[in-house]
């Protein structure tokens, strides 16, 4: 399995929003598993720093909770520097069950025939590659072409989308083919235009391998933020109570000493 070669990643997420008095928000913006040399999360609301509570969700992602925000403008800044290599993703006994199931954006039961046609007699890595190649070859990446209501079903029909659509269709076809698959939100150095990015991890031969049918950024430098069945589990901001209107967002991710090349057929874990 290739390693990250001692590279260091630096990431930053800035958001501004208008909120209603008493709003509660959950954030998934922090680096999840990798060691970080320097890290800050600042939330300013009502002209002052607002308290933040950190916990973990059911997938182990770092969840930050903001309770009782005052009405008006809120500014959120997350910054992490000197991000090293994360441990290899753990494989739990229940993964082979949980990550074959349908989920909000992945209608697995509807894709059995399509998955069989794409995979054929292939198994393991060859089956994984067949699905990723099919999605890459049949979908057009079109910014702004989908909404938060689009799922694998609508993406399969439209044959276009953004990273979340590529990930949902990839994960759905893999699960329908009998390969456990989950989604991961990441910081992705080299991505253009830069934003939060969604990729897929597939459980093959006892390892979680990361794949990205968009081929828009090198997997070697990606940094895990959150893990889940689909985008419903990995959203960078969730309104728990009240009302939020996002008015600005900027994501940056860079790598030292240099951006690695992406090799689409290479076996790689998200590190």
PyMOL commands that set and color helices and strands:
alter all, ss='L'
color gray80, all
select helices_A, chain A and resi 95-98+108-119+124-138+152-158+163-176+219-221+231-234
alter helices_A, ss='H'
color red, helices_A
select strands_A, chain A and resi 8-19+23-27+36-45+48-49+53-56+62-69+72-83+140-141+160-161+181-187+197-204+207-211+223-228+237-241+244-256
alter strands_A, ss='S'
color yellow, strands_A
deselect
rebuild
show_as cartoon
